[in-house]
Amino acid sequence: MPIKAVVFDYGMVLSEAPQPEARLELERITGLTPEEFDKRYWVDRLAYDRGDLTGLAYWEKLAVDADLKLSKEEIARLTAWDARMWTSANERMLAWHKKLKERGLKTAILSNMGDSVMERMLETFAWIEEFDVLIWSYQHRIVKPDAAIYRLLLGRLGTASEETLFLDDKQENIEGAEKLGIRGLQFSSADKLRADLVGSGLDGELPLP
């Protein structure tokens, strides 16, 4: 079946790598070493993305668990810098998105995303509204690779799984989509995506990035 919709993860697909200056500021405020920061940062990230924690609650919990004596102002700054860290657009992928729309394909963003990061994105990027479907995990209390979030995606798009291509930087999320019959490609760069589209024969029906 021909591809009728292309679905993008946000982080590390539509966005570039986390902004280093924001990461450094997070480390400075917490006083954690880079290694300890990495360890602490990801412990409750899925809970945040699932909406179990707000952005403020996420950082408050991290501070308590790491025994950090941080003020409310510092917690607020951590929340803001965290959101800023993920707002660097991948211009080449955005250009490819425009090509897809010009071909008449539906497009969507399916992202594990917490509230504070999403609010910053909407303030920063007008192009988000150019996608036909937007699914942010915290709004639905489901995170990838839970099958329920892919079923929600297909229902919103109105496409069959075989007509839907999903791009994500994490292999486990690709595998979750493929279990429902969605066609998946693990993303690392626009050049690799171009090669994968050619290798899978999709260059005959999709423009290349």
C-alpha positions as CSV (number, residue, x, y, z in Angstrom):
1,M,0.0,0.0,0.0
2,P,1.3,3.5,-0.8
3,I,2.4,5.8,2.0
4,K,-0.3,8.4,2.8
5,A,1.1,9.8,6.1
6,V,4.5,10.5,7.6
7,V,4.9,10.7,11.3
8,F,7.8,12.5,13.1
9,D,9.1,12.1,16.6
10,Y,10.1,15.6,17.9
11,G,13.3,15.2,19.9
12,M,16.4,14.4,17.8
13,V,14.3,14.2,14.6
14,L,12.5,17.6,14.1
15,S,14.9,19.1,16.7
16,E,18.6,19.1,16.8
17,A,20.7,17.7,19.6
18,P,20.0,19.4,23.0
19,Q,21.5,22.9,23.2
20,P,24.8,22.6,25.1
21,E,24.5,26.0,26.7
22,A,21.2,25.0,28.3
23,R,22.7,21.7,29.5
24,L,25.6,23.6,31.1
25,E,23.2,25.9,32.8
26,L,21.2,23.0,34.2
27,E,24.4,21.5,35.6
28,R,25.4,24.8,37.0
29,I,22.2,25.3,38.9
30,T,22.0,21.8,40.3
31,G,25.8,21.6,41.0
32,L,25.8,18.1,39.7
33,T,28.7,16.6,37.6
34,P,27.8,15.7,34.0
35,E,27.7,12.0,34.9
36,E,25.5,12.5,37.9
37,F,23.2,14.9,36.0
38,D,22.7,12.3,33.3
39,K,21.9,9.6,35.8
40,R,19.3,11.8,37.6
41,Y,17.8,13.5,34.5
42,W,16.4,10.3,33.0
43,V,15.1,8.5,36.1
44,D,11.7,10.1,36.0
45,R,11.6,11.4,32.5
46,L,9.0,8.9,31.3
47,A,6.8,9.8,34.3
48,Y,7.1,13.5,33.2
49,D,6.4,12.7,29.6
50,R,3.4,10.6,30.7
51,G,1.9,13.5,32.6
52,D,2.4,11.8,36.0
53,L,4.6,14.9,36.9
54,T,4.5,18.5,35.7
55,G,7.7,20.2,34.7
56,L,8.0,21.8,38.1
57,A,7.1,18.6,40.0
58,Y,9.7,16.7,37.9
59,W,12.5,19.1,39.0
60,E,11.3,19.3,42.6
61,K,11.5,15.5,42.8
62,L,14.9,15.4,41.2
63,A,16.1,18.0,43.7
64,V,14.8,16.0,46.7
65,D,16.1,12.7,45.4
66,A,19.6,14.2,44.8
67,D,19.5,16.0,48.1
68,L,19.8,19.4,46.5
69,K,18.9,22.5,48.5
70,L,17.2,24.5,45.7
71,S,14.9,27.5,46.0
72,K,11.6,27.8,44.2
73,E,13.2,30.3,41.9
74,E,16.0,27.8,41.0
75,I,13.4,25.1,40.4
76,A,11.6,27.5,38.0
77,R,14.8,28.3,36.2
78,L,15.6,24.6,35.8
79,T,12.2,24.0,34.3
80,A,12.7,26.9,31.8
81,W,16.2,25.9,30.8
82,D,15.1,22.3,30.4
83,A,12.4,23.4,27.9
84,R,14.9,25.6,26.1
85,M,17.4,22.8,25.8
86,W,15.1,21.0,23.3
87,T,14.1,23.9,21.1
88,S,16.6,23.9,18.3
89,A,15.0,23.0,15.0
90,N,16.3,20.6,12.3
91,E,15.9,22.9,9.3
92,R,16.6,20.2,6.8
93,M,13.8,18.0,8.2
94,L,11.4,20.9,8.2
95,A,12.2,21.5,4.6
96,W,11.4,17.9,3.8
97,H,8.2,18.2,5.7
98,K,7.2,21.0,3.3
99,K,7.9,18.7,0.4
100,L,5.7,16.0,1.8
101,K,2.8,18.5,2.3
102,E,3.3,19.7,-1.3
103,R,2.9,16.0,-2.4
104,G,-0.4,15.9,-0.5
105,L,0.7,13.6,2.3
106,K,-0.7,13.8,5.8
107,T,1.9,14.6,8.5
108,A,2.0,14.2,12.3
109,I,4.2,14.7,15.3
110,L,4.1,11.9,17.9
111,S,6.3,12.8,20.8
112,N,7.0,11.8,24.4
113,M,6.7,15.3,25.7
114,G,6.1,16.9,29.1
115,D,4.0,20.1,29.6
116,S,6.7,22.7,30.1
117,V,8.8,21.6,27.1
118,M,5.7,21.6,24.9
119,E,4.6,25.1,26.0
120,R,8.1,26.4,25.1
121,M,7.9,24.8,21.7
122,L,4.5,26.2,20.9
123,E,5.8,29.7,21.9
124,T,8.9,29.2,19.7
125,F,7.9,27.3,16.6
126,A,4.9,28.5,14.5
127,W,5.6,25.6,12.1
128,I,4.2,23.1,14.5
129,E,0.7,24.0,13.5
130,E,1.5,23.0,9.9
131,F,1.3,19.3,10.9
132,D,-2.1,17.6,10.5
133,V,-2.0,15.7,13.8
134,L,-0.2,16.5,17.0
135,I,0.1,14.0,19.8
136,W,2.0,14.9,22.9
137,S,2.2,12.0,25.4
138,Y,1.5,13.9,28.6
139,Q,-1.9,15.1,27.3
140,H,-3.0,11.4,26.9
141,R,-1.2,9.9,29.8
142,I,0.5,7.4,27.4
143,V,4.1,7.2,26.2
144,K,5.8,5.4,23.4
145,P,6.2,2.5,22.9
146,D,2.8,1.7,24.4
147,A,0.6,0.3,21.7
148,A,-2.2,2.6,22.7
149,I,-0.4,5.7,21.6
150,Y,0.1,4.3,18.1
151,R,-3.6,3.3,17.9
152,L,-4.5,6.9,18.8
153,L,-2.2,8.1,16.1
154,L,-3.8,6.0,13.4
155,G,-7.2,7.0,14.5
156,R,-6.4,10.7,14.3
157,L,-4.7,10.3,10.9
158,G,-7.4,8.1,9.5
159,T,-4.8,5.9,7.7
160,A,-4.1,2.2,7.8
161,S,-0.9,1.1,9.5
162,E,0.7,0.0,6.2
163,E,0.0,3.5,4.8
164,T,1.9,5.2,7.7
165,L,5.6,5.8,8.0
166,F,7.0,6.6,11.4
167,L,10.4,8.2,12.1
168,D,12.0,8.1,15.6
169,D,15.5,8.1,16.9
170,K,14.8,5.3,19.4
171,Q,14.7,1.8,18.2
172,E,12.3,0.6,20.9
173,N,9.8,3.2,19.7
174,I,10.1,2.0,16.1
175,E,9.6,-1.6,17.2
176,G,6.5,-0.6,19.1
177,A,5.0,1.0,16.0
178,E,6.0,-2.0,13.8
179,K,4.1,-4.4,16.1
180,L,1.0,-2.7,14.8
181,G,2.1,-2.9,11.2
182,I,3.3,0.7,10.9
183,R,6.3,1.1,8.7
184,G,9.2,2.5,10.7
185,L,12.7,3.9,10.1
186,Q,15.1,4.7,12.9
187,F,16.3,8.3,12.4
188,S,19.9,9.5,13.0
189,S,20.4,12.2,10.3
190,A,18.8,13.5,7.2
191,D,21.5,11.8,5.1
192,K,20.8,8.5,6.7
193,L,17.1,8.9,6.2
194,R,17.7,9.7,2.5
195,A,19.7,6.4,2.2
196,D,17.1,4.4,4.1
197,L,14.3,5.7,1.9
198,V,16.2,4.7,-1.2
199,G,17.2,1.4,0.3
200,S,13.6,0.5,1.2
201,G,12.2,1.6,-2.2
202,L,10.2,4.5,-0.8
203,D,12.1,7.1,-3.0
204,G,9.6,6.1,-5.7
205,E,6.7,7.5,-3.8
206,L,8.2,10.1,-1.4
207,P,10.5,13.1,-2.0
208,L,14.0,12.8,-0.6
209,P,15.3,15.0,2.2
